[in-house]
């Protein structure tokens, strides 16, 4: 059994919220899905971690650094649609 963690942030109504998840993984068993054991959401990253029962400062620092690093690597690409005519197949 081992723990692993994920985190991301999202802006909701002009406020950035941090979402943190804590999972249990059972690599010694076949076909056993990961179990979500902690989930936190809060505008303050440390409070989101506390809600998700993550108290190890090294893990919190790693999650925050990975999240901030992924934002810096992203790139916005302008898309020009020109004279595109929108069509729909809704029924």
C-alpha positions as CSV (number, residue, x, y, z in Angstrom):
1,X,0.0,0.0,0.0
2,X,1.3,3.5,-0.8
3,X,-0.1,7.0,-0.8
4,X,0.0,9.4,-3.7
5,X,-1.3,12.9,-4.1
6,X,-2.6,15.2,-6.9
7,X,-3.4,18.9,-6.9
8,X,-4.6,21.6,-9.3
9,X,-6.1,25.1,-9.1
10,X,-9.1,26.6,-10.8
11,X,-10.5,30.2,-10.8
12,X,-14.2,30.2,-9.6
13,X,-16.0,33.5,-9.6
14,X,-12.7,35.5,-9.7
15,X,-11.2,33.5,-6.8
16,X,-8.4,30.9,-7.2
17,X,-9.3,27.7,-5.5
18,X,-6.8,24.9,-4.8
19,X,-8.0,21.3,-5.1
20,X,-5.9,18.6,-3.4
21,X,-6.5,14.8,-3.4
22,X,-4.9,12.0,-1.4
23,X,-5.1,8.4,-2.7
24,X,-4.2,5.0,-1.4
25,X,-2.8,2.7,-4.1
26,X,-2.5,-1.1,-3.7
27,X,0.1,-2.2,-6.2
28,X,0.4,-5.7,-4.6
29,X,-3.2,-6.5,-5.7
30,X,-4.4,-6.9,-9.3
31,X,-7.5,-5.0,-10.4
32,X,-7.9,-3.0,-7.2
33,X,-8.7,0.6,-7.9
34,X,-7.1,3.5,-6.1
35,X,-9.0,4.8,-3.1
36,X,-9.6,8.5,-2.5
37,X,-9.0,9.0,1.2
38,X,-8.7,12.8,1.4
39,X,-10.0,15.7,-0.7
40,X,-9.6,19.4,0.1
41,X,-10.7,22.6,-1.7
42,X,-9.9,26.1,-0.4
43,X,-8.6,29.5,-1.6
44,X,-5.5,28.9,0.6
45,X,-3.3,26.0,-0.5
46,X,-2.3,25.0,3.1
47,X,-5.9,24.9,4.2
48,X,-6.9,22.7,1.2
49,X,-4.1,20.3,2.2
50,X,-5.3,20.3,5.9
51,X,-8.8,19.5,4.7
52,X,-7.4,16.6,2.6
53,X,-5.4,15.4,5.7
54,X,-2.0,16.2,4.1
55,X,0.3,17.5,6.9
56,X,3.7,16.7,5.6
57,X,5.4,19.9,4.6
58,X,7.7,18.2,2.0
59,X,4.7,16.8,0.2
60,X,2.8,20.1,0.3
61,X,5.9,21.9,-1.1
62,X,6.2,19.4,-3.9
63,X,2.6,19.6,-4.9
64,X,2.7,23.4,-5.0
65,X,5.9,23.5,-7.0
66,X,4.6,21.0,-9.5
67,X,1.4,23.0,-9.9
68,X,3.2,26.3,-10.3
69,X,5.7,24.7,-12.8
70,X,2.9,23.4,-15.0
71,X,1.4,26.9,-15.4
72,X,4.8,28.4,-16.4
73,X,5.2,25.7,-19.1
74,X,1.8,26.4,-20.7
75,X,1.5,28.6,-23.8
76,X,-1.5,30.5,-25.2
77,X,-2.0,30.1,-28.9
78,X,-4.3,32.6,-30.8
79,X,-6.8,30.9,-33.1
80,X,-8.1,32.8,-36.1
81,X,-11.2,31.2,-37.5
82,X,-11.4,33.4,-40.6
83,X,-14.6,32.9,-42.6
84,X,-15.7,29.8,-40.8
85,X,-19.4,29.1,-40.9
86,X,-20.8,27.4,-37.8
87,X,-23.0,24.4,-38.4
88,X,-24.8,22.1,-35.9
89,X,-26.1,18.6,-36.1
90,X,-28.3,18.9,-33.0
91,X,-31.5,16.9,-33.1
